Amino acid sequence: MSPSSTPSPLSYKDAGVDIDAGDALVERIKPLARRTLREGVLSGLGGFGALFEVPRRYREPVLVSGTDGVGTKLKLAFEWAMHDGVGIDLVAMSVNDVLVQGAEPLFFLDYFACGRLDVDTAATVVGGIARGCELAGCALIGGETAEMPGMYPPGEYDLAGFCVGAVEKSALLTGRDVAAGDVVLGLASSGVHSNGFSLLRKCIERAAGQLPATLDGQPFRQAVMAPTRIYVKPVLAALAAPGGIKALAHITGGGLLENIPRVLPAGLAAHLRAGSWPRSELFTWLQATAGIDDHEMNRTFNNGIGMVVVVAPAQAAACAQALRAAGEQVFEIGHIAARGDGAAVQVA
């Protein structure tokens, strides 16, 4: 091959990976991460690994970990260019799961993957992640941004999140103490949260051209994309009060029917009272558009209840009041009873 025919050099940028854009994103992220700093952080963004020291106030700490994504809610974020809330969703899905064990979320890491890095979009998403960490009281101490040409269509990305929390071994919530007669409280959701979006998107397709302008006092798209509620600070405050809370259930995929049994001892069932909490216009529209019955709604969506609290009867009123004082909408939605031959969750 003659010198004149020698191919020109190929750079990483020629291959579709822009290192400068990645560096620019890191600089945009750093001040967002700094706002989430808390006790225990030894090192954050920039190293090969982030360092965190378990706070010394824990005598017998048990570490609780959780990981999750945002699911097909991202498809609407791409289509509608609504990227600011999905970062909160990402944090919420993990920290609310960690909370169910009675644990305080300590730190969070994120994974953002795309075909071509759009710094503005990525910074918006990570801004939501930082905001979610602030709401949960945990530190955003690291993560990974992966630019992989050809792996994702233009304008699309994927998200994953990872959370580690801690709880005193003696305070770990397992549901083992739940008993017949205990009260079931429900904490209101902020909407669909981040589950059931495959069906929700089918509903939008079915109702194309006839979508409602507003739902629950919000423009349709804002109602659909409302970020998942983060229950960490109110619930931790209620757990710090004397006795009462025996179990928590985060209502995610599988709805009320599939998630509550995960924290019930064998032989017990949750009896929920239909109509004991408000039904939003959003869920009414979803059920009517999908044409499904109440049972299918309760095993697909949270249906207005994002977190379930099982509490001893003597402490139920005080627990509900503490949660309301912390800003939660709380409803007494049922009780625990012997299961017998019935389902683990019965709604009537």
N, C-alpha and C positions, 0 to 999 in steps of 0.2 A: 504494500500500500504506500503510495507516494505521500510526502508531507502535506501536499495540498488537499488530499482526501481524508486526512485525519479528522475524526469526529470532534466536534467542539466539546469541552468539558461539561459534564452534567452536575449540577448542584442539587442539594436536598430540596431547595425551593423549586427547581425544575421538575422534581418528582412529585411535587404537590404539598410538601411540608414546609411551612414558613416559620423558622425558628424565631425570627424577629417578632412575628405576631404573638408567638407563645410567650416571649419575654415581656412584650407589652401587656399581655393579659396578666401575668404575674404581678407586674407593677400596679395594675389597676386593682388587683385583688388584695394586696397587702394591707391597705388601710381598712378594708372591709373586715379582714380577719382580725386586725388589732382591736376592733370594737368588741370582739367576742372573748377577749382574754379573760381568764379567771384563775383562781388559785390552782396550782398544780402544773401549769404550763411551764416547761423548762426550755423548750425550743419549738418553733412553729415552722412556717413556710420557708422553703429554700434549702433545707437539708435533705439528705437521703431518707431520713426517718424523723418523725416528730416525737418529742419526748414529753411525757406527762407523769408526774408523781402523784400517787393517790393521796388525797388530803389526809393529814395526820389525825384529824378528828375521828377517823374510822378506826375502831379497835380490831374488828374481825371483818375486813371488807371482802365481799363477794363481788367479783366483776361480772357484769351482765352485758352481752354484746347483741347487736342487731344490725341487719343489713336489708336494704330494700331498694326499689326503684320507684318510678312514677307511672309506669305502664302506658297504656295507649292514650292517656290524657295528653301525652306529648304530641300526638297526631293533630289534635286541635290547637295546641300551642303553635305548631308550625303553620297550620292553615290560617289561623287568625292572628298570627304574629303577637301572641300574648305570652311572653317569656318570663315576666316578673314574678309570677306566683308559683311556678313549678319548683323553684328552689325551696320555697317554704314547704311544699308538698313532700319533697325529698327528705328533708329533715324530719318532718312530722311523722312520716311512716316508720322511721327507725326509733325516734325518741319516745313516741307513744308506746311502742312495743316494749322498749326497755323499762318504761315507767310501770307497766303492768306487773313486773316482778317487785315493785316497790323501790326501784333503783333511781338514783339521781343521775341523769346523763352528764358525763364529764367532758367528753370530747367527740368530735365528729370529723370524718374525712369524706371527701367526695371524689367521684370519677366522672369526668366529662369527656365523651368521645364524639368525634365528628369526622367528616370527610375533608372539609376545608374550614379552618378556624376563622370565624367572624368574631373579632374581638369585642365589638359592641354587644352582640347577642350573648356571648359567653359571659361577659361582665355583668349583664343584666341577670342572667341565671344565677351566677355566683353571688350577686348582691342579694337575691332571694334566699340563697342558702345561708348567708351570713345573718340575714334578718331572722330566719328560722332558728338559728343557733342562739341569737339574742333572746328570742322568746322562750327558748328552752333552758337558757342559762348554761349552755355548754360551749366549749371553745372549738372554733374551726381551726384546727392545727395543721392540716395538710390535705393532700389530694393529688390527683393526676389529671392532666389534660392531654388527651391522645388525639393527634391529628393523623387520620388514616385514609389517604386518598383511595377512592374506589369502594370503600366499605359502607358509606352512607350516601344517600341522595343529597344533592345540593340543598342547603337550608335546613337539614335535619341533623339531630344529634341524639345521643343516649346519655342517661344519667344513672348512677348508682351511688348509694350513700352507706356509710358505715359508722355506727355509734358504739361507744363503750360507756357504761355507767357503773355505779357502785352502790351497794346496799349493805348494811350491817347483816351478818349472817342470821342474827336473831330476829331481824325485821323482814326477812325475805318473804314475799307473798307467793304462796303456792296454791291457795284455795283449799288446803287440807282442813281448815277450821270452819268452812262453810257448813251450815246446818239448816235443817228445815225450820221455817219461820223467819229466816233472815230476810231483810228488805232489799229489793233491787231498785237502785236509783239509776236514772239515765241522764247523761250530760249531752246537751244539744250539740249536733254537728253544725258546721258552717255550710253544709250542702252535700254534694256527692262525695266530697273529699277526693280520693285518688283510686277508687275501685268502681267497677261496673261500667267503665267507659267504652268497652267494646259494644255493650248493649246500648248505651247512651248514644254513641255515634250512629248506630243503626236507626235509632229513633229520630235523630236529626235528618238522616237520609230519607226516612219515610215521610217526614213532615216538611220536606224541602218546599220552600215557597209559602209555607203556612206556619212558620215558626212564630211563637208569641213575641211581641216587642219587649215585654218585661216579664219577669217572674220575681215575686217576693220583693217588689219595689226596686229591682235592679234591671238594667239592660240584660237581655237574654244571655249574651256571651259572658258577662261578668258573673251572673248567677251560676252558670255552668262551670266556670273556671275558678270559682272562689277557692282560695287555698285551704288545705286541710287544717283544722283547728289543732293547736298544740296545747295539750292539757297539763303539761308538766308542772308548772309553778303552782297552780291552784290545788292539784292533787297532792303534790308533795307537802303543801301547807296543811291539808286535811290529814295526811298520814302522820304528820308530826303531832297532831292533837291526840289526847289520850284515847286509845282503843277504838274499836268499832269496825274499821274497814278490814274485811277478810279476803276480798278478791277484787281484781279489776280485769276487764276484758275490753280490748281495743277492737272496735267494730270495723273490720276491713273486708277483704274479699270473703264471701260466704255470709255476710250480713249478720243479723242478730241470731239466726238459727244455727249457724256453724261456729260462731266465735264464743258465745257464752258457755257452751258445754266444755270448752277447753280448760275452764277454771273451776269446774264442778266435780266434787267427788262422785264416785260411782254410786248409783242408787238415788241421786237427787236430780230434780228438774227445776228450771226457772219457769214460773207461770207469769206471763206478761199480760197486762190488761190492754186490750186494743182501745185506742182513743185516749190513753192516759198521757200522751204527749202530742203537741201540735203537729199537724201534717202540712208541710210547705207546699206552695204552688208548684215548685220544681218537681217534687216527687209525685204529686197528683198528675202533672203533665206527663211524666215519664211512664207511669202506670197506664194511663189512658192511651198514650201513643203506642206503647209496646203491646197493649192488650193482654196483660198478664194478671194473674190473681194475686191476692195478698201474700200467699205462701211464697210465690216466686219472688215477689218484691222483697220479702224479709230475708231471703237467702241470696240476694244479689246486691242490694244496696244497704247502706246503714239506716235508711228510712227516717233520718232525723235524729238518730242517737249515735254519737261518735265514740262514747266511752260508757261502759256499764260499771257501776260500783255496787258490790255486795257488802252489806253492812249489818251489824247486829241491831236488832230492833230498838234496843235502849239508846243507841247512839245515832239512829237514823236521822232524827230531826236536827241534832247538832251538826252532824256531818253535812247535811244538805245546806244548812245555814252557812257553814264555813265555806263551802264551795260557791254559794251564791255571793257571799261577801268578797270572794276572790274574782268575781266576774263571770261565773258560769251560770247557764240556764240549767236548772236541775228539776227533774220530774221523778216522782215515785211511780215506777212503772210496773211493779209486780213484787213477787215474793218467791222464796225457795220452798219447795215441798218434796215429799217422797215421789220418786219417778213412777213407780209401779210399771205398768205396761205401756205407758205413754211415751211421747217424744221427750228429748232432753230439754227442749224449749217449746212451750205451748203458749200460743197467743189467742186469747178469746175475750 
